[in-house]
């Protein structure tokens, strides 16, 4: 199993997660390796959730701007949550 570079973004993380799930579902991994892959999968899931949340917030900001609402720009924090200036 090869690890995808961080630059791959959401799509790369999702592809790696799919590979991890497939290899774990095969059921032929030693326990230590299965746990290592599970831990990696948890991290990838968190990364994907944060990316989706940030995208959702961007869409919301753009949609509200298009409707004429006055909003402040958001800047995602390290945890993926929006912060107010």
N, C-alpha and C positions, 0 to 999 in steps of 0.2 A: 504494500500500500504506500503510495507516494503522497506526501502532504502538498497541498496547493499553496502557492505563495499568497501572502496577505493581499497583494494587489488585485487578486482575482475577484474580490468583492463578494457580493451576495450570491451571484450565480456560482462562483467557485466554491464558496462555503456550502451551498446547497448540494452541489455535485459531490463534494467530499463526504458530506453527511449521508448521501444516498449510498456511496461506496461502503461506508462504515456499517450501515444498516445491513446491506447485502452480505458483507463478510461475517457479521455477527449472526445473521439468520441462518447461515450455512451450518453453524453449530460445531465447527471443527477447530475452534481456537482454544489454546490453553487459557486457563482462568486469568492469569496475569495480563495476557494480551487482550482478552475480552474486556477486562476492567479498564485498561489503558484506552482502548477504543471507545468504550462507553464514556469515559471522562472527556475525551476529545469531542465526542458527539454532543455532550451537554454544553460544552463551550461553543461549538458551532451553532447549536440551537439558540443560545443566548445572543450570539453575534447576529444571526439572521433575524431574530425578533427585534433587536435594536435597530437594524437597518430598515426593517419594515415600518417600525414606529416612526423613524425619522422621515421616511418617504411619505407616510401618511400625514405627518405634520406639514411637510412642504406642500403637499397637494391642498391641504386645508388652507394654508396661508395664501397660496396662489388663487384658489377658488374665491376666497373672501375678498382678495384684492380686486379680482375681476368683477365682483359684485359691487364694488365701490366702498367697501368697508376700509377703515383706516386701522392698520395693524402694525405692530412693531415686528421687525425681523427676529427670528429665533436663531439661536446658535446651540446645536446639540452639545450636550456635555459628554464626558467620557463614558457615562452609562447609557447614552442614547436618549436621555430625556431632554426636553427643551428647557432652556433657561431664559429668564427675562433679564433684559439689560438693566 
